[in-house]
Amino acid sequence: MERWKWLYPGMGVKRWIIVVIIGTLFFSLGITLLLNTRVLAFLEDALISFLTYILPGSELLVGVLLILIGFLIAGLGMRNIVHSLISALPEAKANNLVDVVYRKRTLEKGPHIVVIGGGTGLSTLLRGLKQYTSNITAIVTVADDGGSSGRIREELGILPPGDIRNTLVALADTEPLMEKLFQYRFSWGEGLSGHSFGNLFIAAMTDITGDFEESIRAFSKVLAVSGQVLPSTLSPVKLKAVYRDGSEIIGESQIPRPGQTIERVYTIPDEAEPLPEALEAIANADVVVLGPGSLYTSIIPNLLVNSICEALVNTRATKVYVCNVMTQPGETDNMRASDHVAAILKHANHQPIIDCALFNNERLTTNQLRKYRKQKAYPVNLDLDKVRELGVEPICAPLLNQSNLVRHDSERLAKEIMKIAWRAKENHKKLI
């Protein structure tokens, strides 16, 4: 058994365990003398008689002396056990062991946060949140059918791994080289070109284990992931969009269409079942975050899975929607802040699944506006009064990162979510 490996030759631990036992024995004998209690009467009497013979004096004095000797011997043994274990670790980890332990214990006490979505927006948020808590559950859409994920889905018949991979890497606590490896995309090779190494790894693990969930767990162990990542469903769903003019299209990658306005999206089949772990995580959360991410192709598909909306209605958690900074060409053209919120509520059959919505109020630079205007993308218009009329509290904050690309900043966004999370956690404590 694993526990007995500590006693194998060469481990450098056995001798110090014996030293700790001897020190504990001296300590116990000292306590026995001070309290005048006998547990192992014959053995203790024999040892105490011998010790009082070689250490003449009162039993009180001998007892105190034995306690001090036992404490020193046991301390020496423990110190060397710890030193033996640390010396077996890589130098970088050994030097930062105290920081690692402190950080792990602190993060374990963090609030329970569930994040629902997909794409790069979800990964951005998770990179910030993992600095504050390890109690994170990411529920990720599996409706993707484009790029490497789509090819793997079509050729191997497994769920698309792309958004899952990005989420796992975002939550990973590993070396930068490992992260680069799992995000590496082949640009050469017949059949390999365009594929991500991480996608292929998940596909291979799914084939080995015979289970997509198990492959995610294996990936999580390799990358030392904080929290858990769950697909919103294990059903091979496809996404269908119905446009305002009555036309339809099937396929997540085909949905963004310039000049068209999306009326509603559906999953095929429409009876996809959620993972029980996902429902449990939502029920036990302090905060549930929807987004950021593509409204119709990353966030809403998760809400179409059976029981997800019901779980959001019934949870004690504060539900937060993080709105994108910019409109998305072909998907959210001309949509204001209230339109984004209304679209989510519409697909939830107007159930109260959002308590508050987080918006960026930082102004874009002239260069950024000019660059995105060429792509027909514009800042989301913050019609906050309309948001309030929908029963949702708007929260505004500067959330942009300092780059030419208009993206949420991981740290800024996580701080705003944590303000909401700590407030929610304190409220939950008061209710208990």
N, C-alpha and C positions, 0 to 999 in steps of 0.2 A: 504494500500500500504506500501511497505518496508520503504519508506522515512519517513512515519509518526510514525514508531516505535520509533524514537528518542524521541518522546513526550510521550511515554507510562510511567506510574508511575514506579518509582524505577530505571530509567535509569541513574539518577544522572547528567543529561545534561540540562534539561529545565531551571532550575534556572540560570545557567550560560549563556545560550542563551539570557535570559532576561537581565542579567547584560551587555552582549556585546551590546545589542540593546540600553540600556540606555547610555552606554559609547559612542556609535556611535552618539546618539542624541546630547549629550553634545559637542562632537567634531564638529558636523555639525553646531550647533548654534554658536560655536566659529568662524568657517570659515565664517558664515553668517555675524557676526559682523565685522570681519576684512575686508571682501570684500564689505560689505554694499549691499548685494543682498538678496531679499526675494523670497523664493519659495512657502512656505505655509504662505502667508502674515499674515493673522489674527492670526494663532496659533503661528507663530514665534514672532510676535510683542508682543503678550501677554506674552510669556515665557521670551523674552528678557527684557521686562519692569519689570517683576518680578525679574529676575536675577540681573539686574542693580540696582534695589532697595535694594536687600539684599547684593549686592557686589558693594558698591559705588566706583566710579572711572570712568575713561574714557572708552569709548566703546572698544578702542584698547586694553587696559589693561585687561578688562573683557573678551574680545575675546580670548586673549592668555591664560588666566587662564582657560577658558572653554575648550580650545583645550587640555591643559595639563591634566585637570580632566578627560575629555572624553578618552584620550589616556590611562591613568592609569586604569580607570574602565574597558574599553574594553580589555586591556591587562590582567587584573585580570580574567575576564570572559574566555578569550581564554586559559589562563594558566590552569584554572581549568577544562575546557572541555577536553583539552589534557590529563590532569592528570586522569580524570575520565575514559577516553578511555584506557589509558595505564594500569590502575589498573585492568581492566577487562581481560587483556591478561595474559597468563601463564607467570610465573616469568622469565623463560629463554628468551622468546621472548621479554618481556618488557625491560629487561636489555640490549638487543642487538638491540633495535628498530632503533636507529640511524644508526647502521651498516647495518641493513637489508634494510632500506629505501635508504641509500647511494648506497649500492651494487645493488639494483634493478634498481635505476635510471641510474647508470653507465652502467650496462649490457644492458639496453634498447638502449643505444647509440652505442652499438657495431656493427660490420659489419654483414651483412646478409650472413649466410653460409648454404649451402645445402650439406648434406653428404649422399652419396648413397652406399648401401652395405647391410651387414647383418653379423650375427655371433658375436663372441667375439671381433674381430678387430674393428668393428664399435663402440661397447660399450666403448672400450679403448679410442678411439679418442674423443668421446662425453664427457667422464668424464673430460677430459682436457679442451675442448672448452667451456663448460658451465661456467668456471671460468672467461671467457673473454667477453662473449656475450650471451644474451638470444634470439637473433634473429637467431635461429637454426631450420632448417627443416631436419629431417632424413627421407629419402625415403628407405623403407626396403623391401627386397625380401619376397615373400610369396610362394616360391616354395618348402619349406621344407616339407619332408614327413617321417621323422624319429623320433624316441623317443616319448616323450609326445605329441609334436605338431602333429606328424603323426597320433597317435592314436586318438586325438581329431578331427583331420581333417577327418579321416575315419569313426569314430563312430557318430560324431555330424554333419558332413557336413558343417563345417565352415572353414574359412581360418586358416592356422597354426599360433598359437599365439606366439611361442617361441622367434623368433627374435624380434618381436614387443615388447614383455615383457622385454627382455634384454635391448632394446634401451630405453624404458620408464624408467626403473630403473636407467640406466646410466645418464639420464637427470633429475632425481628426486632431489628435494630439501626437503628432509624429514629425519626423525629420522632413525638412523642405524637399529633399531629394525624393523621398517616398511619395510626397504629394505630386511632384512633377511627373513621377513615373505613372501614377494612376490617372493623371490628366493628359498624359501624352497621347497625341493623335498621329497615327501613321499617315505619312504623305507619299508613301511609295509601297510597292508590292501588290501583285495581283490578288484581289480579294481583301487585302488589308487596308488599302488606301481609304482614308476617311474614317476608319474605325478608331475609337479610343481604347487604350490598353485597359482602362478600368472597366469599360463595358464588356470587353472580351473576358476579363477576369471573372466578373459576375456571371457571365454566360457559362464559363467553364465550371465554376463552383455550383451553378444550378444543375449542370449535367452530372457532376460528381455526386452531389448530395440528393439529387432528384427533387429538390424543393427550393423555390425562389426565396422564401423567407430564410431558410437555413443559409443560403448563399450570402444574404445580407448580414446575417450574424457573423459569418466567417470574415467577411470584408471588414466588419466593425472591429473584430479582434485584431486583424492585421494592422489597422490604422489607429488603434486605441481610441475609438470614438467615444466622446462624452454624450451620454444620453442614448436614445434609440431612434432609429429611422424605420418607418413603416409605410408600405404602399397603402393607399386609401382602400384598395380592393385587390383581390387576387384574380378577379375576373378579367379576361382579355377584352376590355371595353374599347370602343371607338367613339369618337366625338362627331356629332352631327350638328350643323348650324342651319338655322332657318333665318333668312334675311327679311327685311321689311317688305320687299317686293314679292315675297312668297317663294323665292327660289331657295334651294337647299344644296348643301354639299356635305360629304362625309370625309372625315380625315382631319385630324388636328392641325397638321402642317398646311392644309389647304384653306383653312377658315379665314385668315386675314386676306381680305379682298378690297383693294382700293375702290372707292366709289360706292361700296355697299355698307348698309347699316344692319348690324346683327340684332335680330329681334329676340332670339332665344337659342340656347344650345341644349342638346340632349345627349345621353349616352346610349350606345347600342352594345349589348342589351340594356334595358332600363331597370333591370332587377339585380344589379350588382350588389353584392353583400360586403359589408365592411369587415375589417379584422376586429375581433373582440378586444384586442389590446388597444386599438385606436379609440374605441368607445370608452374603455376604462380610463385611458389617459385623459380624455376630454372631461370625464366625470370628476376626476381628482385634481384637475388643474387649478392654479390660481389665476392664470391668464391664458386665453386662447387668442392667437394672432392669425388673421387672414391676410396673406400677402407679405411683402409686396410681390408683384409678378403680373404676368399677362392676365387680364381680367377674365376673359372668356375661355382661355386655353390652359391656364395654370391654376387659377383659384376656384372658379365656379365648378369645374368638373369634379372636384372633391365633394362638393355640396350635393351633387346628384346621386351619390352613393347612398343606398338605403340606410336610414337611421342616423346619418351624420348630422343632419339638421336638427333632428329630434334630440340628439345628445347635446348639441349646442344650446338648444332652448332650455334643457333641464339642468345643465351644469351650473355650479355656483360661481364659476370663473367669470372674470371680466372679459368680454369679447371685444377685440380691437381689430379694426380694418386699417391696414397701411396702404394708402393710395399711392399709385405711381406718380412720379413727378411730372412726366410728360405723357401726352396722348400717344397711342401706338398706331402707326399708319395701317389702315385696313382693318383695325379691330376696335379702337376706341376713338376714332376721329370725331372731333367737335364735342366730345363728352366732357361735361363739367364734373366737379367733385360730387355733387348730388346725384348725377347720372350714374356714376360708378357705384355709389351706395345703393341707389334704387335698383340697379341691375342685380346686385347680390341678393337683396331682399326679395326681388321678384322670383328668382330661381329657388329661393327658400320658401316659396308660397307665402311671402310677407310675414313670416314668423320672426320674432325678435332675436335674431342671431348676432346682432352688432350692438354694442353699448356705446362705443366711441370710435371715432375715425381719426387717424393721425395723418396730417398733411404737412408738406414742406412749405415754408413761407419765405425762404431765402431767395433773393432775386438772382436770376441768371445773368451772366455777362453778355455783352453785345456779341462777342465772338461765338458764344455758345448758342445764342438765339439764332444767329445767322446760319451756323452749321446745321442745326436741327431743322430750321425752316426749309432747307434744301431737301430734307428727307420727309417733309410734310408732317413733322412732329412739333407740337407746341406745348407750353406749360399748361397743366390742368387748371382751369378757371375755378377759383375757390369761392363758390357761392354758399357760404357757410350758413346763412339763414335758411336756405332750402334744405341743407343737411339736417339742421335742427328740426325742421318741420317733419322730417322722416323719423324722428324720435331718436336720433343719434347725436351724441355730444362731439363736436369737432375740437380737435387739439392741434394747434399749429406750433411748429418749431423749425429752426434752421437745421436741415438734415442732409445737406449736400456734401459730398467729398470734394477735396480741392484738386480737381483735374479738369481737363477739357471735356471729358465725357460727363453727361448729366446723370449721376448715379447717387443713390443713397450712400451715406457714409456709415460703415458698420458700427463704429463706436458711438456716433451720435444717435443713430436709430436705436441701438441697444439700450442706451441710457434712458431714452424716453419710455421704452417698453418697461424697463426696470422700475422707473418711477411708478408706473401703473401697477406693476407686479407687487412691489413692496406694500403699496397702499392696499391692494386686494388681499395680500397675505395677512396684514394686520387686521383687516375687517373680518377675515375668516376666524382668526384667533378669538376675537371678541364674541363671535357667535357660538363658539364651542363651550 
